[in-house]
Amino acid sequence: MYLRCLFFALSIAVLSGCAQAGQRPAAVAAIEQRQAVTILISIDGFRPDYLKRGVTPNLNALARDGIEAPMQPSFPTKTFPNHWAIVTGKRPDRSGIVANNMEDASRPGEKFTMASDDPYWWNEAEPIWVTAEKAGMRTATMFWPGSNVAWGGNVQKDWPYRLVGGTRPSDWAQFNQEISGVQRVNGILDLLRRPANIRPHFLTLYFNAVDTAGHEYGPDAAETAKAVSEVDGQIGMLVEGLNALRQPANLVIISDHGMAAKSSERVVPLDQVANPADYRIVESGPYASLTALRGHEAALEASILKPRPHMQCWRKGTIPARFHYGTHRRIPPYFCLAETGWLIQPSAPAKPFAGGDHGWDNRSPEMQALFIAHGPAFDPRFRPPTDFANVDVYPLLARLLGVAAAAGDGDPKALEGLVRK
């Protein structure tokens, strides 16, 4: 208490002395002129038309004063492949993150899930925060698929189990969906309250609530609109916090994909199309990926490659070129895509269900993604091309950060005019 009082008294004395000398108090003169930061924000499962539902005043204000357009996701329209495409500039077929669940013949008995952080699965495409860290820029992630991975490292699985090498953001957090959106925003603001020498210049922020509600209730449900409204409020909280800190920020707000309604009345039961003795399912839902059991390839092809209502199947090498999908070793030999709104399941549903899902054709209107850019670096007169893709965001981020973009699938010119010259 004595030290606190002494510090207070000394502070008053210093300020008083400055005033008597006709000088501006140091506490007022020391307002920091902050350099603009870049914040990449993902609202998982946010359809662009959610902006038209009257529950997003903060996002609409950012869109009105900045740039907003629908963005085409990469195929398949799943969470992990698209988040990784955005931060690496490589589509799933080249990034190695080809699905939310996948296998690799070089790792027999293992399966990638959304909890996998072994760098082996991720090391084929370098994310933008690793590029920035290598260039000497401090980065921070308040969640993002893959941001907890020591990229470039490897796990030695002998005893003791240990991670060797790799690069992460200077500040990162292991994902936990119980950490609320408000806490996530506060985490970003706390990082930006730091002294300049340990303050990140590039940050990511991730919200999952809209996707969660969309899956459970469907894209048109009141519960989903409520989740959209709540995340919009958290975006408003972020903007207010940045203003209070006098922190200029270039906000790039995206979603990974949209959402379409599903129903137990729109299901293709795979066991009624082919003999289950001929195949093993790797994934099912809006699409199904299959491996034929040894010696059963011809029987499986005879069943699934013929035309079918609400579903089309291909050998992986004959998937239409527009999907940019089918060459990576982690994609199973056979791939079936359902008509948007339909599901491919192992068998007929045992009970009724509804809700929402994603994973369908990336040209489907329901699968389109959100894109908003707002901040001092952006020219609000710019209009993105109507067919720009989420891999085009990577060269935009590299330009904002002043780092060299790796060669990838994104078109550097697609959003080039967005950044002021």
C-alpha positions as CSV (number, residue, x, y, z in Angstrom):
1,M,0.0,0.0,0.0
2,Y,2.8,2.4,0.9
3,L,4.5,1.8,-2.5
4,R,1.2,2.4,-4.3
5,C,0.6,5.6,-2.5
6,L,4.2,6.8,-3.1
7,F,3.9,6.0,-6.8
8,F,0.6,8.0,-6.9
9,A,2.1,10.9,-5.1
10,L,5.2,11.0,-7.3
11,S,3.0,10.8,-10.4
12,I,0.9,13.8,-9.3
13,A,4.1,15.7,-8.6
14,V,5.5,15.0,-12.0
15,L,2.3,16.0,-13.8
16,S,2.0,19.1,-11.6
17,G,5.6,20.1,-12.4
18,C,5.0,19.7,-16.1
19,A,1.9,21.9,-15.9
20,Q,3.7,24.6,-14.0
21,A,6.5,24.5,-16.7
22,G,3.9,25.0,-19.4
23,Q,4.6,21.5,-20.8
24,R,2.1,18.9,-21.9
25,P,1.8,16.0,-19.3
26,A,3.9,13.0,-20.4
27,A,0.9,10.7,-19.8
28,V,-1.0,12.6,-22.5
29,A,1.9,13.0,-24.9
30,A,2.7,9.2,-24.8
31,I,-0.4,8.1,-26.8
32,E,1.0,5.4,-29.1
33,Q,0.6,5.6,-32.8
34,R,-0.1,2.0,-33.6
35,Q,0.7,0.2,-36.8
36,A,-2.2,-1.5,-38.4
37,V,-2.6,-5.2,-37.7
38,T,-4.3,-7.9,-39.9
39,I,-7.0,-10.0,-38.3
40,L,-8.3,-13.0,-40.2
41,I,-11.7,-14.0,-38.8
42,S,-13.6,-17.2,-39.7
43,I,-17.3,-17.6,-38.9
44,D,-17.7,-21.3,-39.6
45,G,-20.7,-22.2,-41.7
46,F,-21.9,-18.6,-42.4
47,R,-23.8,-18.4,-45.6
48,P,-23.6,-15.0,-47.3
49,D,-27.3,-14.6,-47.3
50,Y,-27.3,-14.6,-43.5
51,L,-26.4,-10.9,-43.9
52,K,-29.9,-10.3,-45.3
53,R,-31.8,-11.7,-42.3
54,G,-31.9,-8.5,-40.3
55,V,-29.8,-9.8,-37.4
56,T,-26.2,-8.7,-38.4
57,P,-25.9,-4.9,-37.9
58,N,-22.2,-5.0,-37.2
59,L,-21.3,-7.2,-40.1
60,N,-23.5,-5.2,-42.4
61,A,-21.8,-2.0,-41.3
62,L,-18.4,-3.5,-42.0
63,A,-19.7,-4.7,-45.4
64,R,-21.2,-1.3,-46.2
65,D,-18.0,0.6,-45.4
66,G,-15.7,-2.0,-46.9
67,I,-16.0,-4.8,-49.4
68,E,-18.4,-7.8,-49.3
69,A,-19.0,-10.5,-51.8
70,P,-19.8,-14.2,-51.9
71,M,-16.7,-16.4,-52.2
72,Q,-16.5,-19.9,-53.7
73,P,-15.1,-22.5,-51.3
74,S,-12.8,-25.3,-52.3
75,F,-14.1,-28.8,-52.8
76,P,-15.0,-30.7,-50.8
77,T,-16.9,-28.0,-48.8
78,K,-15.8,-29.2,-45.4
79,T,-14.3,-27.3,-42.5
80,F,-10.7,-28.5,-42.3
81,P,-9.9,-28.6,-46.1
82,N,-11.2,-25.1,-46.6
83,H,-9.6,-23.4,-43.6
84,W,-6.3,-24.9,-44.7
85,A,-6.9,-23.8,-48.3
86,I,-7.4,-20.2,-47.1
87,V,-4.2,-19.9,-45.1
88,T,-2.0,-21.9,-47.5
89,G,-3.4,-20.9,-50.9
90,K,-3.5,-24.6,-51.9
91,R,-6.7,-26.5,-52.7
92,P,-7.3,-29.7,-50.7
93,D,-6.0,-31.9,-53.5
94,R,-2.5,-30.2,-53.1
95,S,-2.5,-29.2,-49.4
96,G,-2.9,-32.8,-48.1
97,I,-5.9,-31.9,-46.0
98,V,-8.4,-33.5,-48.3
99,A,-11.2,-34.2,-45.8
100,N,-12.2,-33.9,-42.2
101,N,-11.5,-37.6,-41.9
102,M,-9.0,-39.4,-44.0
103,E,-6.4,-42.2,-44.2
104,D,-2.9,-42.5,-45.6
105,A,-1.5,-45.8,-46.9
106,S,1.9,-44.8,-45.5
107,R,0.3,-44.7,-42.0
108,P,-1.6,-48.0,-41.9
109,G,-4.0,-48.3,-39.0
110,E,-4.1,-44.5,-38.4
111,K,-6.9,-42.1,-39.4
112,F,-6.9,-38.3,-39.5
113,T,-9.6,-36.6,-37.5
114,M,-10.3,-33.0,-36.6
115,A,-8.3,-33.6,-33.4
116,S,-5.1,-34.7,-35.2
117,D,-2.1,-32.5,-34.6
118,D,0.7,-34.8,-35.8
119,P,2.6,-32.5,-38.3
120,Y,2.8,-35.4,-40.7
121,W,-0.8,-34.8,-41.9
122,W,-0.2,-31.0,-42.3
123,N,3.3,-30.6,-43.6
124,E,2.5,-30.5,-47.3
125,A,1.5,-26.8,-47.4
126,E,2.9,-24.0,-45.3
127,P,0.4,-21.8,-43.5
128,I,0.7,-18.0,-43.7
129,W,1.5,-17.6,-40.0
130,V,4.6,-19.9,-40.4
131,T,5.7,-17.8,-43.4
132,A,5.3,-14.6,-41.3
133,E,7.1,-16.1,-38.3
134,K,10.0,-17.1,-40.5
135,A,10.1,-13.5,-41.7
136,G,10.4,-12.3,-38.2
137,M,6.8,-11.2,-37.7
138,R,4.9,-12.1,-34.5
139,T,1.6,-13.9,-35.1
140,A,-1.2,-15.2,-32.8
141,T,-4.2,-17.5,-33.3
142,M,-7.3,-17.6,-31.2
143,F,-8.2,-20.9,-32.9
144,W,-7.9,-21.9,-36.5
145,P,-7.8,-25.5,-37.8
146,G,-4.1,-26.5,-37.9
147,S,-2.8,-23.5,-35.9
148,N,-2.0,-25.8,-32.9
149,V,0.3,-27.9,-35.2
150,A,4.1,-27.6,-35.0
151,W,4.3,-27.2,-38.7
152,G,7.3,-28.7,-40.4
153,G,8.1,-30.9,-37.3
154,N,7.7,-34.6,-36.8
155,V,6.6,-36.9,-34.1
156,Q,9.0,-39.6,-32.9
157,K,6.7,-42.4,-31.7
158,D,9.3,-44.4,-29.9
159,W,9.4,-44.1,-26.1
160,P,9.2,-41.4,-25.0
161,Y,6.7,-39.9,-27.4
162,R,8.0,-36.5,-28.4
163,L,7.7,-33.8,-31.0
164,V,10.8,-32.7,-32.9
165,G,11.1,-29.3,-34.6
166,G,8.3,-27.4,-36.2
167,T,7.0,-23.8,-36.1
168,R,3.8,-22.6,-34.4
169,P,2.4,-19.0,-34.1
170,S,4.2,-17.1,-31.3
171,D,0.8,-17.3,-29.4
172,W,-1.7,-20.1,-30.0
173,A,-4.4,-22.0,-28.1
174,Q,-5.6,-25.5,-28.3
175,F,-9.2,-25.5,-29.6
176,N,-12.0,-25.9,-27.0
177,Q,-15.5,-25.0,-28.1
178,E,-16.5,-24.3,-24.5
179,I,-14.4,-21.1,-24.7
180,S,-17.2,-18.7,-25.6
181,G,-17.1,-16.2,-28.4
182,V,-16.8,-13.3,-25.9
183,Q,-13.8,-15.0,-24.3
184,R,-12.2,-15.4,-27.8
185,V,-12.7,-11.8,-28.6
186,N,-11.3,-10.8,-25.2
187,G,-8.3,-13.0,-25.9
188,I,-7.6,-11.1,-29.2
189,L,-7.9,-7.7,-27.4
190,D,-5.7,-8.8,-24.6
191,L,-3.0,-9.8,-27.1
192,L,-3.2,-6.3,-28.6
193,R,-2.9,-4.6,-25.2
194,R,0.7,-6.0,-25.0
195,P,3.8,-3.8,-25.4
196,A,4.8,-3.3,-29.0
197,N,7.7,-5.7,-28.9
198,I,5.5,-8.7,-28.0
199,R,2.3,-7.6,-29.8
200,P,1.3,-9.8,-32.7
201,H,1.0,-8.2,-36.2
202,F,-1.2,-11.0,-37.7
203,L,-4.0,-12.7,-35.7
204,T,-6.7,-15.2,-36.4
205,L,-10.0,-15.6,-34.7
206,Y,-12.5,-18.5,-35.2
207,F,-16.2,-18.8,-34.3
208,N,-17.9,-22.2,-34.5
209,A,-21.4,-21.3,-33.1
210,V,-23.1,-20.6,-36.4
211,D,-22.0,-23.9,-37.9
212,T,-23.0,-25.8,-34.8
213,A,-26.5,-24.3,-34.9
214,G,-26.8,-24.9,-38.6
215,H,-26.0,-28.5,-38.3
216,E,-28.4,-29.1,-35.4
217,Y,-31.3,-27.0,-36.5
218,G,-30.8,-26.3,-40.2
219,P,-29.9,-23.0,-42.0
220,D,-33.4,-21.5,-41.9
221,A,-34.1,-22.2,-38.2
222,A,-34.6,-19.5,-35.6
223,E,-31.9,-21.0,-33.5
224,T,-29.4,-20.5,-36.3
225,A,-30.5,-16.9,-36.7
226,K,-29.9,-16.5,-33.0
227,A,-26.4,-17.9,-33.3
228,V,-25.7,-15.5,-36.2
229,S,-26.9,-12.6,-34.2
230,E,-24.7,-13.5,-31.2
231,V,-21.6,-13.8,-33.3
232,D,-22.4,-10.5,-35.0
233,G,-22.5,-9.0,-31.5
234,Q,-19.1,-10.4,-30.8
235,I,-17.8,-8.9,-34.0
236,G,-19.2,-5.6,-32.8
237,M,-17.4,-6.1,-29.4
238,L,-14.1,-6.7,-31.3
239,V,-14.6,-3.5,-33.3
240,E,-15.4,-1.5,-30.2
241,G,-12.3,-2.9,-28.4
242,L,-10.1,-2.1,-31.3
243,N,-11.4,1.5,-31.3
244,A,-10.8,1.8,-27.6
245,L,-7.2,0.7,-28.0
246,R,-6.9,3.1,-31.0
247,Q,-5.6,0.0,-32.9
248,P,-6.0,0.2,-36.7
249,A,-6.9,-3.2,-38.1
250,N,-7.5,-4.7,-41.5
251,L,-10.2,-7.2,-40.9
252,V,-10.7,-10.1,-43.4
253,I,-13.9,-11.9,-42.4
254,I,-14.6,-15.2,-44.1
255,S,-16.5,-18.4,-43.8
256,D,-15.3,-21.8,-44.9
257,H,-18.5,-22.9,-46.6
258,G,-22.2,-22.5,-46.4
259,M,-25.0,-24.8,-45.1
260,A,-27.9,-26.6,-46.7
261,A,-30.9,-28.3,-45.1
262,K,-30.8,-32.1,-44.8
263,S,-33.6,-34.6,-44.1
264,S,-34.1,-38.3,-43.4
265,E,-36.4,-38.2,-46.5
266,R,-33.5,-37.4,-48.8
267,V,-31.0,-40.3,-48.2
268,V,-29.3,-42.6,-50.7
269,P,-28.7,-45.9,-48.7
270,L,-25.4,-47.2,-50.0
271,D,-26.2,-50.8,-49.1
272,Q,-29.1,-50.6,-51.5
273,V,-26.8,-49.5,-54.3
274,A,-23.9,-51.9,-53.8
275,N,-23.1,-55.0,-51.9
276,P,-21.5,-54.1,-48.5
277,A,-19.2,-57.1,-49.0
278,D,-17.6,-55.2,-51.9
279,Y,-16.4,-52.0,-50.2
280,R,-15.4,-50.2,-47.1
281,I,-16.6,-46.6,-46.4
282,V,-14.1,-44.0,-45.4
283,E,-16.5,-41.1,-45.2
284,S,-20.2,-40.7,-45.8
285,G,-22.7,-37.8,-45.8
286,P,-23.0,-35.2,-48.6
287,Y,-20.4,-37.3,-50.3
288,A,-19.0,-40.8,-49.7
289,S,-15.5,-42.0,-50.3
290,L,-15.0,-45.8,-50.7
291,T,-12.3,-48.4,-50.9
292,A,-13.1,-51.6,-52.7
293,L,-12.2,-54.8,-50.8
294,R,-9.4,-56.7,-52.5
295,G,-10.7,-58.5,-55.6
296,H,-14.1,-56.8,-55.4
297,E,-13.2,-53.8,-57.6
298,A,-15.1,-54.9,-60.7
299,A,-18.3,-55.7,-58.7
300,L,-18.2,-52.4,-56.9
301,E,-17.7,-50.4,-60.1
302,A,-20.5,-52.3,-61.8
303,S,-22.8,-51.2,-59.0
304,I,-21.9,-47.6,-58.4
305,L,-20.5,-46.2,-61.6
306,K,-23.8,-46.5,-63.5
307,P,-26.1,-43.4,-63.4
308,R,-28.1,-43.1,-60.2
309,P,-30.8,-40.6,-59.1
310,H,-29.5,-38.0,-56.6
311,M,-25.9,-39.4,-56.6
312,Q,-23.0,-39.6,-59.0
313,C,-19.9,-41.8,-58.4
314,W,-16.4,-41.8,-60.1
315,R,-13.1,-43.5,-59.9
316,K,-10.9,-40.9,-58.2
317,G,-9.0,-40.2,-61.4
318,T,-12.1,-39.3,-63.3
319,I,-13.7,-36.8,-60.9
320,P,-14.5,-33.8,-63.0
321,A,-11.6,-31.4,-63.4
322,R,-13.6,-28.4,-62.1
323,F,-13.5,-29.9,-58.6
324,H,-9.6,-29.9,-58.6
325,Y,-9.9,-33.1,-56.6
326,G,-8.8,-36.6,-57.2
327,T,-5.0,-36.8,-57.4
328,H,-3.8,-36.9,-53.8
329,R,-2.9,-40.3,-52.3
330,R,-5.3,-39.6,-49.3
331,I,-8.4,-39.6,-51.5
332,P,-9.9,-43.1,-51.6
333,P,-10.2,-44.9,-55.0
334,Y,-13.9,-44.2,-55.4
335,F,-15.9,-41.0,-54.7
336,C,-19.6,-40.4,-54.8
337,L,-21.2,-37.0,-54.6
338,A,-24.9,-36.5,-53.6
339,E,-27.2,-33.9,-55.0
340,T,-27.3,-30.8,-52.8
341,G,-29.6,-31.5,-49.9
342,W,-29.3,-35.3,-50.2
343,L,-27.1,-37.6,-48.1
344,I,-25.2,-40.8,-48.9
345,Q,-25.4,-43.1,-45.8
346,P,-24.3,-46.7,-45.2
347,S,-28.0,-47.7,-44.8
348,A,-31.5,-46.3,-44.6
349,P,-32.0,-44.0,-41.5
350,A,-33.5,-45.8,-38.5
351,K,-35.4,-42.8,-37.4
352,P,-36.4,-39.4,-38.8
353,F,-33.9,-36.5,-38.7
354,A,-33.5,-33.0,-40.0
355,G,-30.9,-30.2,-39.7
356,G,-28.1,-29.0,-41.9
357,D,-24.9,-30.1,-43.5
358,H,-22.2,-29.1,-46.0
359,G,-19.7,-30.9,-48.2
360,W,-21.7,-30.7,-51.5
361,D,-20.7,-29.2,-54.8
362,N,-18.7,-26.0,-54.2
363,R,-20.7,-24.2,-57.0
364,S,-24.0,-24.9,-55.2
365,P,-25.5,-21.6,-54.0
366,E,-26.1,-23.0,-50.5
367,M,-22.3,-23.8,-50.2
368,Q,-21.0,-20.3,-51.0
369,A,-18.9,-18.6,-48.3
370,L,-18.7,-15.2,-46.8
371,F,-16.1,-12.6,-47.6
372,I,-15.8,-9.1,-46.0
373,A,-12.8,-6.9,-46.0
374,H,-12.7,-3.7,-43.9
375,G,-9.8,-1.5,-42.8
376,P,-7.3,1.2,-43.8
377,A,-5.5,-1.0,-46.3
378,F,-8.6,-1.6,-48.4
379,D,-10.1,0.4,-51.3
380,P,-13.9,0.3,-50.7
381,R,-14.5,1.0,-54.4
382,F,-13.0,-2.4,-55.4
383,R,-15.4,-5.1,-56.6
384,P,-14.1,-8.7,-56.5
385,P,-14.6,-10.9,-59.5
386,T,-17.8,-12.9,-59.3
387,D,-16.1,-16.3,-59.4
388,F,-13.2,-15.6,-57.0
389,A,-12.2,-18.5,-54.8
390,N,-11.1,-18.9,-51.2
391,V,-7.5,-19.8,-52.3
392,D,-7.3,-16.2,-53.6
393,V,-7.4,-14.9,-50.0
394,Y,-3.9,-16.3,-49.4
395,P,-2.0,-14.0,-51.7
396,L,-4.1,-11.1,-50.3
397,L,-2.9,-11.9,-46.8
398,A,0.7,-12.2,-48.0
399,R,0.4,-8.8,-49.6
400,L,-1.1,-7.2,-46.4
401,L,1.7,-8.7,-44.3
402,G,4.5,-7.9,-46.7
403,V,5.7,-11.5,-46.9
404,A,6.5,-13.6,-50.0
405,A,3.6,-15.8,-51.0
406,A,4.4,-19.4,-51.8
407,A,3.3,-20.7,-55.2
408,G,-0.2,-22.1,-54.9
409,D,-3.6,-22.3,-56.5
410,G,-4.8,-18.8,-55.7
411,D,-4.7,-16.0,-58.3
412,P,-2.7,-13.1,-57.0
413,K,-4.5,-10.7,-59.4
414,A,-8.0,-11.7,-58.3
415,L,-8.0,-9.4,-55.2
416,E,-5.0,-7.3,-56.1
417,G,-7.0,-4.1,-56.5
418,L,-8.5,-4.5,-53.1
419,V,-5.3,-3.2,-51.4
420,R,-4.7,0.5,-51.8
421,K,-1.6,1.4,-53.7
